[in-house]
Amino acid sequence: MKHVDIYTDGACRGNPGHGGWGAILVFRGKEKELFGGEAMTTNNRMELSAAIEALEALKEPCEVTLTSDSKYLTDAIQKGWARSWQANGWKKADRSHALNTDLWERLLALLEIHKVEFVWVKGHDGHPYNERCDKLATAFADRFADKNPTDTAP
């Protein structure tokens, strides 16, 4: 199985507000940048979207190390919360509804295809890939202020 390193970040101008996500896939020394966003979203949705879009870009099942500065993302997977929410009809331990279930469903399905290790890094702490992902995400989010987002590189 091929090994791919994925780095992700999400950003939101306001929460909710203009959002963007960025991801960098690294395979055998080659890098591929991905990015996108939504005009009205939340930071957590952008964090999840970055991971989903990166995993969906893989053309075959892979071993992946996915590095993110989102505790929401990494803890929900590493601590088994997302699977528990799903098993309990998308209810959390306190019986409140889990948020972003559409994205969690997509992510959990991708984790059935790929073997993914989630790694948390502190955001805005000088990690080169995390900083680059942040720039991709914030640049895309900022495009919505101009009301003219495109799919060209930030």
PLY file of the C-alpha trace (Angstrom):
ply
format ascii 1.0
element vertex 154
property float x
property float y
property float z
element edge 153
property int vertex1
property int vertex2
end_header
0.00 0.00 0.00
1.35 3.44 -0.92
2.01 5.91 1.89
0.86 9.52 1.52
1.38 12.37 3.96
-1.51 14.81 4.05
-1.54 18.18 5.78
-4.79 20.09 6.20
-6.23 23.29 7.61
-9.52 25.16 7.60
-10.24 28.84 8.08
-13.27 31.00 8.55
-13.70 34.78 8.45
-16.32 34.97 11.15
-17.78 31.76 12.51
-20.01 31.35 10.62
-18.64 33.33 7.75
-16.55 33.10 4.59
-14.59 29.86 4.78
-11.71 28.15 3.10
-9.77 24.93 3.40
-6.34 23.89 2.23
-4.60 20.55 1.91
-1.21 19.39 0.75
-0.61 15.80 -0.32
2.98 14.56 -0.32
3.89 11.34 -2.11
7.45 10.31 -2.95
8.66 13.88 -2.64
6.00 15.34 -4.93
3.46 17.78 -3.53
-0.07 18.56 -4.63
-2.01 21.50 -3.19
-5.80 21.46 -2.96
-8.09 24.20 -1.73
-11.68 25.35 -1.75
-14.30 26.90 0.44
-17.83 28.13 0.97
-19.38 31.57 1.23
-21.16 30.81 4.52
-19.76 28.08 6.71
-17.95 27.34 9.97
-14.35 26.68 10.84
-15.11 23.09 11.85
-16.80 22.41 8.51
-13.72 23.70 6.71
-11.40 21.55 8.85
-13.45 18.47 7.97
-13.72 19.47 4.32
-9.95 19.73 3.99
-9.47 16.17 5.26
-12.30 14.80 3.12
-11.21 16.51 -0.09
-7.62 15.35 0.40
-8.63 11.74 1.02
-11.07 11.80 -1.90
-8.21 12.92 -4.17
-6.40 9.61 -3.61
-6.85 7.30 -6.58
-6.44 4.03 -4.65
-6.45 2.81 -1.04
-3.43 4.24 0.78
-1.75 4.40 4.14
-2.02 8.03 5.19
-0.58 10.20 7.89
-2.98 13.13 8.10
-1.66 16.10 10.08
-4.07 18.80 11.26
-4.22 21.55 13.85
-7.89 20.77 14.50
-8.59 19.03 17.80
-12.22 18.76 16.65
-11.07 16.55 13.78
-8.22 14.62 15.37
-9.87 13.97 18.75
-13.17 12.90 17.21
-11.35 10.19 15.27
-8.57 9.22 17.68
-10.88 9.06 20.69
-13.65 7.28 18.79
-16.21 10.04 19.28
-17.29 10.21 15.63
-17.95 6.46 15.44
-19.91 6.64 18.71
-21.98 9.56 17.43
-22.73 7.60 14.28
-23.63 4.42 16.20
-25.96 6.45 18.46
-27.87 8.05 15.60
-25.61 11.12 15.57
-26.23 11.87 19.21
-23.36 12.77 21.52
-22.86 11.41 25.02
-24.97 14.24 26.44
-27.77 13.25 23.96
-27.38 16.50 22.00
-27.15 16.25 18.22
-23.69 15.98 16.71
-22.92 18.74 14.22
-21.68 18.34 10.65
-23.05 14.81 10.30
-23.00 15.04 6.50
-19.24 15.58 6.58
-18.59 13.02 9.32
-20.44 10.42 7.22
-18.19 11.16 4.23
-15.04 11.08 6.35
-15.91 7.84 8.12
-16.62 6.19 4.75
-13.18 7.27 3.53
-11.59 5.77 6.64
-13.00 2.42 5.51
-10.96 2.76 2.29
-7.72 4.25 3.57
-5.67 3.40 6.64
-5.32 6.83 8.23
-3.29 7.93 11.23
-4.36 11.35 12.49
-1.67 13.59 13.98
-2.39 16.86 15.76
0.01 19.80 15.54
-0.30 23.16 17.23
-1.54 25.73 14.74
0.41 28.88 13.92
3.49 27.39 15.54
5.84 27.37 12.56
5.06 23.90 11.14
5.86 24.53 7.44
3.03 22.49 5.94
0.49 23.71 8.49
1.45 27.29 7.70
1.11 26.66 3.95
-2.30 25.03 4.41
-3.40 28.00 6.50
-2.36 30.36 3.71
-4.32 28.32 1.15
-7.40 28.25 3.38
-7.38 31.91 4.38
-6.65 33.10 0.84
-9.64 31.16 -0.46
-11.89 32.41 2.34
-10.84 35.98 1.56
-12.02 35.60 -2.03
-15.62 35.53 -0.86
-15.24 39.09 0.41
-14.63 40.02 -3.22
-17.66 37.88 -4.25
-15.54 36.32 -6.97
-13.95 33.05 -5.76
-12.32 30.97 -8.45
-10.44 27.69 -8.57
-7.11 29.30 -9.33
-4.26 29.15 -6.86
-4.31 31.70 -4.05
0 1
1 2
2 3
3 4
4 5
5 6
6 7
7 8
8 9
9 10
10 11
11 12
12 13
13 14
14 15
15 16
16 17
17 18
18 19
19 20
20 21
21 22
22 23
23 24
24 25
25 26
26 27
27 28
28 29
29 30
30 31
31 32
32 33
33 34
34 35
35 36
36 37
37 38
38 39
39 40
40 41
41 42
42 43
43 44
44 45
45 46
46 47
47 48
48 49
49 50
50 51
51 52
52 53
53 54
54 55
55 56
56 57
57 58
58 59
59 60
60 61
61 62
62 63
63 64
64 65
65 66
66 67
67 68
68 69
69 70
70 71
71 72
72 73
73 74
74 75
75 76
76 77
77 78
78 79
79 80
80 81
81 82
82 83
83 84
84 85
85 86
86 87
87 88
88 89
89 90
90 91
91 92
92 93
93 94
94 95
95 96
96 97
97 98
98 99
99 100
100 101
101 102
102 103
103 104
104 105
105 106
106 107
107 108
108 109
109 110
110 111
111 112
112 113
113 114
114 115
115 116
116 117
117 118
118 119
119 120
120 121
121 122
122 123
123 124
124 125
125 126
126 127
127 128
128 129
129 130
130 131
131 132
132 133
133 134
134 135
135 136
136 137
137 138
138 139
139 140
140 141
141 142
142 143
143 144
144 145
145 146
146 147
147 148
148 149
149 150
150 151
151 152
152 153
